[in-house]
Amino acid sequence: MTETPSQDPAAFVRLDVREHVAWLTINRPPHNVLDVATNRALSTAVHSLAKRSDVRVVALAGAGIRAFCSGVDIADHTKDRVGPMLDAFHGVFRALLDLGRPTIAVVRGAALGGGCELVAFADAAIANEWATFGLPEITLGCFPPIAALVLPQVVGAHHAAHLMLTGETIDARRAHAIGLVNEVAPDAGFDAAAEAFVAKFARHSGPALKFATEAHATAMRGGRKPDEFLRELSRLEALYTRKLMATHDATEGIAAWQEKRPPRWRDS
């Protein structure tokens, strides 16, 4: 999905720290699409929290009511832009990994593509009752590297494969059943429910949360140490940019979406 960006990239992300929680809000409603500038702004905001002793937890949300995040800008998936796109998008996850604070996804509406990857990477998630989740990259002739690394540990290998290899979207109830989200709350009063959910984490000791998050993250990464995880991510980035993007189908998937027609796969 593509949206026209505003003039000031800093406006793409709102940061509000209160009650030991850093609320990071992707501010590109209605769909909160992540273009390169927005990803860089999000990474900058995360890095700014590193030396703040008053921040125990990071809550990641989306502005508006239609979408938590509808993913990375499809216009940035083209062969000439995919390298900078992956670098900027994965920079958000590298920043979160360096920060070492619990990350809570607060999901209202659609969490698709990169948005779903943000949910999977988070330590916990709460969603409203009509939230949806999906990884449609395969329908564009692509694949989601972050999801490939972390989603099997979150929901299990078969559920992860189903989401990544079919591109199908699931509802909040199904996301809860497979373990992608911890809680589903009614839309009426969702903000209060989300605040209460995040407060369960933020009431504890900052150092204890930091080290517990580090221990938990090792399990979430399939036992990989942070440097091993980053090396594997770099390998998948190369697989994406050097091999996948050299195929006809990768280019065809994006072209078909832009031209609003079914893709004509060549399997090459």
C-alpha positions as CSV (number, residue, x, y, z in Angstrom):
1,M,0.0,0.0,0.0
2,T,1.3,3.5,-0.8
3,E,0.4,6.8,0.8
4,T,1.5,10.3,0.1
5,P,4.0,11.3,2.9
6,S,3.8,14.6,4.8
7,Q,6.7,17.0,4.5
8,D,8.3,16.4,7.9
9,P,9.5,12.9,8.6
10,A,9.7,13.6,12.3
11,A,5.9,13.9,12.3
12,F,5.6,10.3,11.1
13,V,6.2,9.0,14.6
14,R,4.8,10.3,17.9
15,L,6.7,9.7,21.2
16,D,5.0,10.1,24.5
17,V,6.7,8.9,27.8
18,R,4.4,8.5,30.8
19,E,4.3,6.1,33.8
20,H,7.6,4.5,32.7
21,V,6.1,3.6,29.3
22,A,7.4,5.0,26.0
23,W,4.4,5.1,23.6
24,L,5.6,5.1,20.1
25,T,2.8,5.8,17.6
26,I,3.2,5.4,13.8
27,N,1.5,8.5,12.7
28,R,0.5,8.1,9.1
29,P,-3.2,7.4,9.3
30,P,-5.4,5.9,8.0
31,H,-3.1,2.9,7.1
32,N,0.2,3.9,8.8
33,V,2.3,2.6,5.9
34,L,6.0,2.4,6.6
35,D,8.0,4.2,3.9
36,V,11.7,4.7,4.2
37,A,11.4,8.0,6.0
38,T,8.9,6.7,8.5
39,N,11.1,3.7,9.3
40,R,14.1,5.9,9.8
41,A,12.0,8.2,12.1
42,L,10.9,5.1,14.1
43,S,14.5,3.9,14.5
44,T,15.6,7.4,15.6
45,A,12.8,7.5,18.2
46,V,13.8,4.0,19.5
47,H,17.5,5.0,19.7
48,S,16.6,8.1,21.6
49,L,15.2,6.0,24.4
50,A,18.4,4.1,25.0
51,K,19.8,6.3,27.8
52,R,16.5,7.1,29.5
53,S,16.3,5.5,32.9
54,D,12.6,6.4,33.2
55,V,11.6,4.1,30.3
56,R,10.9,0.5,31.4
57,V,8.6,-0.6,28.5
58,V,8.0,0.4,24.9
59,A,4.4,0.4,23.6
60,L,4.1,0.4,19.8
61,A,0.8,1.6,18.4
62,G,-0.7,3.1,15.2
63,A,-2.6,6.4,14.8
64,G,-6.3,6.3,14.0
65,I,-8.7,3.4,14.1
66,R,-8.3,1.6,10.7
67,A,-4.8,0.1,11.0
68,F,-2.1,-0.5,13.5
69,C,0.3,-0.7,10.4
70,S,-0.5,-1.9,6.9
71,G,3.2,-2.7,6.2
72,V,6.0,-1.3,4.2
73,D,5.2,0.9,1.2
74,I,4.7,-1.4,-1.8
75,A,6.3,1.3,-4.0
76,D,9.6,0.6,-2.1
77,H,9.6,-3.1,-3.1
78,T,10.9,-2.4,-6.6
79,K,14.3,-3.6,-7.6
80,D,15.9,-0.1,-7.5
81,R,14.4,0.7,-4.0
82,V,14.3,-2.6,-2.2
83,G,17.8,-2.3,-0.7
84,P,17.3,1.0,1.1
85,M,13.8,-0.1,2.1
86,L,15.0,-3.3,3.8
87,D,17.9,-1.4,5.4
88,A,15.5,1.2,6.9
89,F,12.8,-1.3,7.9
90,H,15.1,-3.8,9.5
91,G,16.9,-0.9,11.2
92,V,13.7,-0.6,13.4
93,F,14.2,-4.2,14.6
94,R,18.0,-3.7,15.1
95,A,17.2,-0.6,17.2
96,L,14.6,-2.5,19.3
97,L,17.1,-5.3,19.8
98,D,19.8,-2.9,21.0
99,L,17.3,-1.1,23.3
100,G,16.6,-4.3,25.3
101,R,13.3,-3.1,26.8
102,P,10.1,-5.1,26.6
103,T,8.1,-4.1,23.5
104,I,4.3,-4.3,23.6
105,A,2.3,-4.1,20.4
106,V,-1.0,-2.3,20.8
107,V,-3.0,-3.3,17.8
108,R,-6.2,-1.6,16.6
109,G,-7.3,-2.6,13.1
110,A,-5.1,-4.1,10.4
111,A,-1.6,-5.4,11.1
112,L,-0.4,-6.5,7.7
113,G,3.0,-7.3,6.2
114,G,5.6,-5.3,8.1
115,G,2.9,-4.4,10.7
116,C,2.4,-8.1,11.4
117,E,6.2,-8.6,11.7
118,L,6.3,-5.8,14.3
119,V,3.6,-7.7,16.3
120,A,5.5,-11.0,16.0
121,F,8.8,-9.3,17.1
122,A,7.2,-7.7,20.1
123,D,7.4,-9.4,23.5
124,A,3.6,-9.2,23.9
125,A,0.5,-7.9,22.1
126,I,-3.0,-6.8,22.8
127,A,-5.5,-6.3,19.9
128,N,-9.0,-4.9,19.6
129,E,-11.8,-7.3,18.6
130,W,-11.8,-6.5,14.8
131,A,-8.0,-6.4,14.4
132,T,-6.7,-8.4,11.4
133,F,-3.3,-10.0,10.8
134,G,-1.6,-11.2,7.6
135,L,1.6,-11.5,5.6
136,P,0.6,-10.8,2.0
137,E,4.1,-10.5,0.7
138,I,3.8,-13.9,-1.1
139,T,1.0,-12.5,-3.3
140,L,3.4,-9.9,-4.5
141,G,6.2,-12.4,-5.3
142,C,8.1,-11.6,-2.1
143,F,8.6,-12.9,1.4
144,P,9.0,-11.4,4.9
145,P,12.5,-11.9,6.3
146,I,11.7,-10.9,9.9
147,A,8.7,-13.1,10.0
148,A,10.7,-16.0,8.6
149,L,13.1,-15.6,11.6
150,V,10.8,-15.0,14.5
151,L,7.3,-16.1,13.7
152,P,7.9,-19.9,14.0
153,Q,9.0,-19.3,17.6
154,V,5.9,-17.2,18.3
155,V,3.1,-19.3,16.8
156,G,4.8,-22.6,15.8
157,A,6.2,-23.7,12.5
158,H,3.0,-24.8,10.8
159,H,1.0,-21.6,11.7
160,A,4.0,-19.5,10.6
161,A,4.2,-21.4,7.3
162,H,0.5,-21.0,6.7
163,L,0.6,-17.2,7.2
164,M,3.8,-16.7,5.1
165,L,3.1,-19.1,2.3
166,T,-0.6,-18.4,1.7
167,G,-0.8,-14.7,2.3
168,E,-4.2,-15.2,4.0
169,T,-5.4,-12.8,6.7
170,I,-6.7,-14.0,10.1
171,D,-8.9,-12.2,12.6
172,A,-8.1,-11.3,16.2
173,R,-9.7,-14.4,17.7
174,R,-7.6,-16.7,15.5
175,A,-4.4,-14.6,16.2
176,H,-5.1,-15.1,19.9
177,A,-5.7,-18.8,19.4
178,I,-2.3,-19.4,17.8
179,G,-0.4,-17.1,20.2
180,L,0.3,-14.1,18.0
181,V,-1.5,-11.8,20.5
182,N,-1.9,-12.3,24.3
183,E,-5.3,-10.6,24.7
184,V,-8.3,-9.4,22.6
185,A,-10.3,-6.6,24.0
186,P,-13.6,-5.0,22.9
187,D,-13.2,-1.9,20.7
188,A,-15.3,0.1,23.2
189,G,-12.9,1.0,25.9
190,F,-9.9,-0.4,24.0
191,D,-7.6,2.4,25.0
192,A,-8.2,1.8,28.7
193,A,-7.7,-1.9,28.2
194,A,-4.4,-1.3,26.4
195,E,-3.1,1.0,29.1
196,A,-4.0,-1.6,31.7
197,F,-2.3,-4.3,29.8
198,V,0.9,-2.4,29.3
199,A,0.9,-1.3,33.0
200,K,1.2,-5.0,34.0
201,F,4.7,-4.9,32.6
202,A,5.7,-1.3,33.5
203,R,5.1,-1.7,37.2
204,H,8.2,-3.9,37.6
205,S,11.9,-3.0,38.1
206,G,13.5,-1.5,35.0
207,P,16.8,-3.5,35.3
208,A,14.9,-6.7,36.0
209,L,12.7,-6.1,32.9
210,K,15.7,-5.4,30.8
211,F,17.6,-8.6,31.7
212,A,14.5,-10.7,31.6
213,T,13.8,-9.3,28.1
214,E,17.3,-10.2,27.0
215,A,16.8,-13.8,28.3
216,H,13.4,-14.1,26.7
217,A,14.7,-12.7,23.4
218,T,17.2,-15.5,23.1
219,A,14.4,-18.0,23.1
220,M,12.3,-16.0,20.7
221,R,15.3,-15.9,18.2
222,G,15.4,-19.7,18.3
223,G,18.4,-19.8,20.7
224,R,20.5,-17.4,18.6
225,K,22.6,-14.8,20.3
226,P,22.0,-11.2,19.0
227,D,25.0,-11.2,16.7
228,E,23.9,-14.6,15.3
229,F,20.4,-13.3,14.7
230,L,21.7,-10.2,12.9
231,R,24.0,-12.4,10.7
232,E,21.0,-14.6,9.8
233,L,19.0,-11.4,9.1
234,S,21.7,-10.2,6.8
235,R,21.7,-13.5,5.0
236,L,18.0,-13.3,4.4
237,E,18.4,-9.7,3.2
238,A,20.9,-10.9,0.6
239,L,18.6,-13.7,-0.4
240,Y,15.9,-11.1,-1.0
241,T,17.8,-8.4,-2.8
242,R,20.3,-10.5,-4.8
243,K,18.3,-13.7,-5.7
244,L,14.6,-13.0,-5.3
245,M,14.7,-9.6,-6.9
246,A,16.7,-11.0,-9.9
247,T,13.6,-13.1,-10.8
248,H,10.9,-12.1,-13.2
249,D,8.2,-12.9,-10.7
250,A,9.4,-10.5,-8.0
251,T,9.2,-7.6,-10.5
252,E,5.9,-8.9,-11.9
253,G,4.2,-9.1,-8.5
254,I,4.8,-5.4,-7.8
255,A,3.9,-4.4,-11.3
256,A,0.6,-6.3,-11.2
257,W,-0.3,-4.6,-7.9
258,Q,0.5,-1.2,-9.2
259,E,-1.4,-1.8,-12.4
260,K,-4.4,-3.4,-10.5
261,R,-4.3,-6.7,-12.4
262,P,-3.7,-10.3,-11.5
263,P,0.0,-11.3,-11.7
264,R,1.3,-13.5,-14.5
265,W,3.8,-15.7,-12.9
266,R,6.5,-17.3,-14.9
267,D,8.0,-19.3,-12.0
268,S,11.4,-17.8,-13.0
